[in-house]
């Protein structure tokens, strides 16, 4: 089947393997703690939409309870949007701080 192994080719292969193992690994393009940019963006969209939906739900519930349909719905929709944006900005700040800390750690050692 296979012919006799060539020792010269084996040594060349070992040299190439050794050289490949010695190369530094490329830096990852991930954000903080293994989250990719897409995962972080998806998280932010979920946070925003959850805030809006919670505000709409609370506003609609209060409107049905008190019989004032558009008033509380409009108010709590805006409050939910503001809460979602605040949560998104907090997440962005947290990820930025983690990324900066990781960069500082890489520079030190």
N, C-alpha and C positions, 0 to 999 in steps of 0.2 A: 504494500500500500504506500506508505510514506517512505521516502528514502532516508538514509542516515542523516542525522542532524549535523549541520555544519557548525562547528564550534566558533568560527569567526562571526557568523551571523548571530549566534546567541550572545556573544560578547557585545556586538553592536547594539543588539536589542536591549541588553542590560544597561548599557551606557545611556541610551535614549530614555529608558524608564527612570533611571536615576536622575537624569537632567529634568525630566518632567515632574518628578516628585519634589525637586528642589525649588521649583518656581513658586513664587507667592500666589496665593489664591486671589482671584479678582474680587474687588469690593462688591458687596451686594447692593442692589438698588432698592432695598426695602427701607421702609420708614422706621418705626420704632417697634422693638420686640417682635419682629417677624411679620409685621403687617405690611402688605404691599400698598401702593398708592391707590389701587382700585378698591381694596378692602376698606381703606380709610375713607374714601369718597362715599362708598356705599353706607358706611356707618353714619356719616354726616347726613346723608339723605334720609336715612331711617330716623335719626334724631329729630330732624326738622319736621318730617311728616308726622311723627308721633306727637310732637308738640301741637301741631295744627289740629290733628284729629282729636286729641284730648280736649283742646279748647272748644272745638265744635261740639263735641259730645256733651261737655258740661253746659255750654251755652244753650244747646237745644233742650237739654233736660230741664234747665231752669225756666226756659220759655214755656215748655209744656206744663210745668208745675204751676207757674204764675199766670199763664195765658197771655203772654206778651211776646209772641213769636219772633219778630226780627231783632228785638233789642238785645237780649243777652247773647243771642247767637252771634251777632256782629261784634259785640264787645269781647266775648271770650275767644272768638276766632282770632282777633288781633292779639290778644294776650297769649294765646297758644303759639302764634307765629313768633312773637317776641321771645317766648320761652325756648322755642326750638332754635332760634338764631343764637340766643345766649349759650345754649348747650353746645351748639356747633362750634362757636368761637372758643369755648372752654376746651373742647376736644382738640381743636387746631393748636391752641396754645400749649396744651399738654404734650402733644406729639412733637411740636417744635422744640420744647425744652428737652425732651428725651433725645431727639436727634442731635441737638447741640451738645448735650452731655456725652453722647457716644462719640461725636467728632473730637471733643476735647480729650476723651480717654485715648482715642487713636493717636492723637498728636503727642501725648505724654509718653506713650509706650507702645 
